[in-house]
Structure formats: C-alpha cells, structure tokens
Amino acid sequence: MLAGSSLANLSGHAAQADQWYTGSLVSPSGAKNHAGDMGIEPYYSYSQPVGSFASNGSSHPLHPRQQSFSNSTLWKYGITDDLSVQAHTVVGYGWKHAAGHAHGPQFGDFPVDLIWRFLHPNPKRFIPDLNLFAGVVMPTGAYSHLRSAQDGNGTGAYVFRFAITSQSTYTLPGNHALRLRVWNWWRRALTSARLRDVTTYGTAAGFRGTGRPGMSGQTGFSLEYGINQRWVLAMDLARDWGNGSHLKGWNAAGARINKISAASTDWQIAPAVEYNWNPRWGVIVGAAVYYAGHDTGIKIAPQFAVNTVF
C-alpha cells in the first residue's frame, strides 16, 4: 500500500467531467488540481499471510504466520496548481504465534514528498497527466534495541524515493469513463542504521553493528471503470522488488557478521469497489492479493479507505 489516491473530476468529455473517483488502492495520485486543496485519506488494512515463495518461486505453507493491522493516512496539500506536498503517517500493530504481540500501536517511518505536474492532460489528443515525485522517508519508526521484534516498524535509515506517474482518461461505449494510471517508484537508502540487540533486521540480543536497506521499487498500473457517477470498479496490478539489506557487526558470541539478505520480488493484484457521495467524499473497499514472487510471503490484505478533499 504505499501509495495514495485522490478524488478528482475529469476535464474534457462530458461523461468524464461527471465521473467521481476515490482512487484505486495501490496507485499514487498526482498533484492536487488547485492551490489550497487539502486531501486526507486514511487507509486501514489487515495483513494475513497464507504461505511463502522460495527463491525458485515455488510456494510453501507458512507457520507461524506474522499478522498485522495498520493505519496509513495520506495527507496532501496543493501549494500551487501544479505543485503539491504529501506525507504519510503510519501506525501498525503486529503479532505472531510464539513470538508475542507488539507493546501497543507502533509508529512507522515518515515519508514526505513533493509532487510536480509537468504535463497537463488533454483527453481529446490522448495526452496524459504526468507527475514527478521526489522525497525522503524519515526514520521515525522503532527499529533497534526492541523489547520484542513485534515492536519494530522502521528501518532506522533515511531513504530517498523518486517516482514518475501517468494518468489518462477515456470514454467507453455506453458513456462509461475509464481512468488509467501507470507508475514507477524507486527507493535508495541515504544512510545506515546503528543497530543494537533485537532489531528489524532480524538480529538478536547482544548484536552490535549497522544495517542498510537495499534498493527497492514498484511498477504498476491501475484501471478504474465508472459504472455510473457514484460507483466505480477498480483494479491494480503491481510488481514490487527489493535488494537485500546489508548487515554488518558482531553477535553476542563476538562472531563477525557481514551479510546481505536475499533479494525479493512479488506480484500483487488489488481489486476494489469505490463509492462516492460527491466529488469530494468517497470510500473504497478491496484487498491486495500477493500471488507470485521470490523470497517473499504469500498474503492477502483486505483494506478500506475514506477519501476527503477540502
């Protein structure tokens, strides 16, 4: 879910101008349409692992299963008609059989991005809306010297992230609107995290050293089909990838550790239904299903979000 969506009326064709959207579950939305617009969108999701993918892509049962409930709220403000700032606040709670529960809700890392719309859409000429994202994820989540591994919800590193997104709209037979989004995220750590004892990098009591997240990213597209002005069917298809984290230091026995964890990939599909009361209020309900990959989990993540624009 790392992403964010937005209610938006479309310009151009009459059918498009009347369509209301909440935005799909995974796709990032571009800059706000007007200076001074404020968007708030809280996501609520539950992650239920059902297995794991090995390095060769084969699937296996997973026991015990790491489960979590999280809230990710997107805050976006239009500085100008083509420049916006957005931030995410993330709070999660995790539990796992034989590994206990988190000691209460845990705040995650804090991403802040600038979004610049550098090309305005023209549906009649099939010109899409194009946006650039650039920002930093700040290490506000707990990651080191944890009472329990369940309390970890951060990396301890500053991470630069960059994206380019495209949004275009079409009118299908029957006067139904179709919105297409395409995006590509890229993330790279700027710093390493100083680690001690139990950490989010999988270390145990007595460990001393550093950890650095590997590069990661996501590529995907979404389709939103307007049944009528208020009801929309949405679908995301995305591929996530991540290089392994680099861990260096000494364990409790004094043994030197210098290793890079396995790289991972996954494919997810996220069908959903949107309902919009008006152009500024809407709700979306659906689930992300991770159905293929390497060195990662197989999971289902039901979620819903409420989108508001002021």
C-alpha positions as CSV (number, residue, x, y, z in Angstrom):
1,M,0.0,0.0,0.0
2,L,2.4,2.6,-0.2
3,A,0.7,4.8,-2.3
4,G,-2.3,7.2,-2.3
5,S,-5.2,8.1,-4.4
6,S,-7.4,11.2,-4.9
7,L,-10.9,12.2,-5.7
8,A,-10.9,14.1,-9.0
9,N,-13.3,15.3,-11.6
10,L,-12.0,14.9,-15.1
11,S,-11.9,17.6,-17.8
12,G,-12.8,17.2,-21.4
13,H,-15.6,14.9,-22.5
14,A,-19.0,15.4,-20.7
15,A,-19.1,11.9,-19.4
16,Q,-15.6,12.2,-18.0
17,A,-16.4,15.6,-16.4
18,D,-19.3,14.0,-14.4
19,Q,-17.3,11.0,-13.2
20,W,-16.4,10.9,-9.5
21,Y,-13.4,8.9,-8.2
22,T,-11.8,7.9,-4.9
23,G,-8.8,6.4,-6.5
24,S,-7.5,2.8,-6.6
25,L,-5.9,1.0,-3.6
26,V,-2.3,1.0,-4.7
27,S,-1.8,3.6,-7.4
28,P,-0.3,7.0,-6.4
29,S,-2.2,10.1,-7.4
30,G,-0.6,13.2,-8.9
31,A,-0.5,16.8,-7.7
32,K,-3.7,18.5,-6.5
33,N,-5.7,20.2,-9.1
34,H,-5.9,23.6,-7.3
35,A,-3.7,25.5,-4.9
36,G,-5.0,25.3,-1.4
37,D,-6.7,22.0,-1.8
38,M,-6.2,19.6,1.1
39,G,-6.7,15.9,0.8
40,I,-6.8,13.4,3.7
41,E,-7.1,9.7,3.1
42,P,-6.9,7.1,6.0
43,Y,-6.3,3.5,4.9
44,Y,-7.0,0.6,7.2
45,S,-5.6,-2.8,6.3
46,Y,-5.2,-6.3,7.8
47,S,-2.4,-8.5,6.5
48,Q,-3.0,-12.3,6.6
49,P,0.0,-14.4,5.4
50,V,-1.0,-17.7,3.8
51,G,2.4,-19.0,2.7
52,S,5.7,-18.1,1.3
53,F,7.6,-18.1,-2.0
54,A,11.0,-19.7,-2.2
55,S,13.9,-18.4,-4.2
56,N,12.8,-20.5,-7.2
57,G,9.2,-19.1,-7.0
58,S,7.6,-22.3,-5.6
59,S,5.1,-21.8,-2.8
60,H,5.1,-23.4,0.7
61,P,2.9,-23.3,3.8
62,L,3.9,-20.7,6.4
63,H,3.9,-21.4,10.2
64,P,3.8,-19.5,12.4
65,R,2.2,-16.6,10.5
66,Q,3.2,-12.9,11.1
67,Q,-0.1,-10.9,11.2
68,S,-0.6,-7.2,11.4
69,F,-3.2,-4.4,11.4
70,S,-2.2,-1.0,10.2
71,N,-3.5,2.5,9.5
72,S,-1.7,4.6,6.9
73,T,-3.0,8.1,6.4
74,L,-2.1,10.2,3.4
75,W,-2.0,14.0,3.8
76,K,-1.7,16.1,0.6
77,Y,-1.8,19.9,0.1
78,G,-1.7,21.9,-3.1
79,I,1.0,24.6,-2.9
80,T,0.2,25.7,-6.5
81,D,-2.0,24.2,-9.2
82,D,0.9,22.0,-10.3
83,L,3.0,21.5,-7.1
84,S,1.9,19.6,-4.0
85,V,3.4,18.2,-0.9
86,Q,2.3,14.9,0.7
87,A,3.1,13.0,3.8
88,H,2.1,9.6,5.3
89,T,1.6,8.8,8.9
90,V,1.7,5.0,9.6
91,V,0.7,3.2,12.7
92,G,0.8,-0.6,13.0
93,Y,0.2,-3.5,15.4
94,G,1.7,-6.9,14.8
95,W,1.5,-10.4,16.4
96,K,2.8,-13.9,15.7
97,H,2.3,-17.2,17.4
98,A,5.1,-18.0,19.8
99,A,6.6,-14.5,19.2
100,G,4.1,-12.4,21.1
101,H,2.3,-9.2,20.4
102,A,3.6,-5.6,19.9
103,H,3.6,-3.5,23.0
104,G,0.8,-1.3,21.7
105,P,0.4,0.5,18.3
106,Q,3.8,1.4,16.8
107,F,4.5,4.4,14.6
108,G,6.3,3.7,11.4
109,D,8.8,5.7,9.3
110,F,7.5,9.1,7.9
111,P,7.7,9.8,4.1
112,V,7.4,13.3,2.8
113,D,7.3,14.0,-1.0
114,L,7.0,16.9,-3.4
115,I,4.8,16.3,-6.5
116,W,5.2,18.3,-9.6
117,R,2.8,18.0,-12.5
118,F,4.9,18.8,-15.6
119,L,2.4,17.9,-18.3
120,H,-1.3,18.7,-18.3
121,P,-3.7,16.2,-19.7
122,N,-5.6,16.6,-23.0
123,P,-8.1,13.7,-23.4
124,K,-9.1,14.7,-26.9
125,R,-5.5,14.4,-28.0
126,F,-4.7,11.4,-25.8
127,I,-2.1,13.3,-23.8
128,P,-1.9,12.0,-20.2
129,D,-1.3,13.8,-16.9
130,L,2.4,13.3,-16.0
131,N,3.9,13.9,-12.5
132,L,7.3,13.6,-10.8
133,F,7.6,12.6,-7.1
134,A,10.7,13.2,-5.0
135,G,11.0,12.9,-1.3
136,V,12.6,11.3,1.8
137,V,11.4,8.7,4.2
138,M,12.5,9.8,7.7
139,P,13.4,7.1,10.2
140,T,10.7,7.8,12.9
141,G,9.7,4.1,13.4
142,A,11.3,1.9,16.1
143,Y,14.0,-0.4,14.7
144,S,16.7,-1.1,17.3
145,H,17.0,-2.2,21.0
146,L,13.5,-3.5,20.8
147,R,11.7,-5.3,23.7
148,S,10.2,-7.6,21.1
149,A,10.6,-8.0,17.3
150,Q,6.9,-7.2,17.1
151,D,7.6,-3.6,18.2
152,G,9.7,-2.9,15.1
153,N,8.1,-0.7,12.4
154,G,11.0,1.2,10.8
155,T,14.4,0.9,9.1
156,G,16.5,3.4,11.0
157,A,17.7,4.9,7.7
158,Y,16.9,8.0,5.7
159,V,15.6,6.8,2.3
160,F,15.3,8.8,-0.9
161,R,12.4,7.9,-3.1
162,F,11.5,9.0,-6.6
163,A,8.6,8.2,-8.9
164,I,7.0,9.1,-12.2
165,T,3.3,8.7,-12.7
166,S,0.9,8.9,-15.6
167,Q,-2.9,9.3,-15.6
168,S,-5.2,9.3,-18.6
169,T,-8.9,9.1,-19.1
170,Y,-11.1,7.6,-21.8
171,T,-14.8,7.3,-22.6
172,L,-16.0,3.8,-23.4
173,P,-19.2,2.7,-25.2
174,G,-22.3,3.3,-23.1
175,N,-20.8,6.6,-21.9
176,H,-18.7,5.0,-19.2
177,A,-15.5,6.6,-18.0
178,L,-12.2,4.6,-17.8
179,R,-9.2,6.0,-15.9
180,L,-5.7,4.5,-16.4
181,R,-2.7,5.1,-14.1
182,V,0.8,3.9,-14.6
183,W,3.6,4.4,-12.2
184,N,7.2,3.5,-11.3
185,W,8.7,4.0,-7.8
186,W,12.4,3.8,-6.9
187,R,13.9,4.0,-3.4
188,R,17.5,4.1,-2.2
189,A,18.9,4.4,1.4
190,L,20.9,7.5,2.1
191,T,22.2,6.4,5.5
192,S,22.8,3.3,7.5
193,A,21.2,2.4,10.8
194,R,23.1,1.8,14.0
195,L,21.8,-1.4,15.5
196,R,21.8,-2.9,19.0
197,D,20.3,-6.2,20.2
198,V,16.8,-7.1,18.8
199,T,16.2,-5.1,15.6
200,T,14.0,-5.0,12.5
201,Y,17.0,-6.5,10.6
202,G,16.5,-9.9,12.4
203,T,19.3,-9.6,14.9
204,A,19.1,-10.9,18.5
205,A,20.2,-9.8,21.9
206,G,23.9,-8.9,22.1
207,F,24.2,-7.8,18.5
208,R,26.2,-4.6,17.8
209,G,26.6,-3.1,14.3
210,T,24.9,-1.4,11.4
211,G,22.2,-2.2,8.8
212,R,21.3,-0.6,5.5
213,P,18.2,-1.3,3.5
214,G,18.7,-2.4,-0.1
215,M,17.3,-0.5,-3.1
216,S,13.7,-1.2,-3.8
217,G,10.8,-0.2,-6.1
218,Q,7.4,-0.8,-7.5
219,T,6.0,-0.7,-11.0
220,G,2.3,-1.0,-11.8
221,F,-0.9,0.2,-13.5
222,S,-4.5,0.6,-12.4
223,L,-7.8,0.7,-14.1
224,E,-11.0,2.5,-12.8
225,Y,-14.2,1.8,-14.6
226,G,-17.2,4.1,-13.9
227,I,-20.4,2.1,-13.6
228,N,-22.2,5.4,-13.0
229,Q,-21.3,8.7,-11.5
230,R,-21.0,7.3,-7.9
231,W,-19.9,3.7,-8.4
232,V,-16.5,2.6,-9.7
233,L,-14.8,-0.7,-10.2
234,A,-11.0,-0.5,-9.6
235,M,-8.1,-2.9,-10.1
236,D,-4.3,-2.5,-9.5
237,L,-1.6,-4.8,-10.8
238,A,1.9,-4.1,-9.5
239,R,5.3,-5.7,-9.1
240,D,7.4,-5.0,-6.1
241,W,11.2,-5.7,-5.9
242,G,13.8,-5.2,-3.3
243,N,17.5,-5.9,-2.9
244,G,18.6,-7.4,0.3
245,S,19.6,-5.4,3.4
246,H,23.3,-5.2,4.3
247,L,24.0,-6.2,7.9
248,K,27.4,-5.7,9.5
249,G,28.6,-6.1,13.1
250,W,29.2,-8.7,15.9
251,N,26.8,-11.1,17.6
252,A,26.6,-11.9,21.3
253,A,29.4,-14.5,20.9
254,G,31.7,-12.0,19.3
255,A,31.5,-13.5,15.8
256,R,31.8,-11.1,12.9
257,I,28.7,-10.8,10.7
258,N,28.8,-9.3,7.2
259,K,26.0,-10.4,5.0
260,I,23.4,-9.3,2.5
261,S,19.9,-10.8,2.7
262,A,18.3,-12.4,-0.3
263,A,16.6,-10.1,-2.9
264,S,12.9,-10.4,-3.2
265,T,10.1,-9.8,-5.7
266,D,6.4,-10.1,-5.6
267,W,3.3,-9.6,-7.8
268,Q,0.1,-8.2,-6.4
269,I,-3.4,-7.6,-7.7
270,A,-5.8,-5.4,-5.8
271,P,-9.5,-5.4,-6.9
272,A,-11.8,-2.9,-5.2
273,V,-15.1,-1.1,-5.4
274,E,-15.4,2.7,-4.9
275,Y,-18.5,4.7,-3.8
276,N,-18.5,8.5,-4.0
277,W,-21.1,10.6,-2.2
278,N,-19.9,13.7,-4.2
279,P,-16.8,14.9,-5.9
280,R,-15.0,15.4,-2.5
281,W,-16.1,12.4,-0.4
282,G,-15.7,8.7,-1.2
283,V,-14.8,5.3,0.1
284,I,-13.0,2.3,-1.4
285,V,-13.1,-1.3,-0.2
286,G,-11.0,-4.2,-1.6
287,A,-8.0,-6.4,-1.0
288,A,-4.4,-6.8,-2.2
289,V,-3.5,-10.4,-3.1
290,Y,0.2,-11.3,-3.4
291,Y,0.1,-14.2,-5.8
292,A,3.6,-14.7,-7.1
293,G,7.2,-13.9,-6.2
294,H,10.6,-15.0,-4.9
295,D,11.8,-15.0,-1.3
296,T,8.7,-13.3,0.0
297,G,5.4,-14.0,1.6
298,I,2.1,-15.0,0.1
299,K,-0.5,-12.9,1.7
300,I,-4.0,-11.3,1.5
301,A,-4.5,-7.8,2.8
302,P,-8.2,-6.7,3.0
303,Q,-8.4,-2.9,3.3
304,F,-10.6,0.1,3.0
305,A,-10.0,3.9,2.8
306,V,-12.1,7.1,3.1
307,N,-11.0,10.0,0.9
308,T,-11.8,13.6,1.6
309,V,-10.8,16.8,-0.2
310,F,-11.2,20.2,1.4
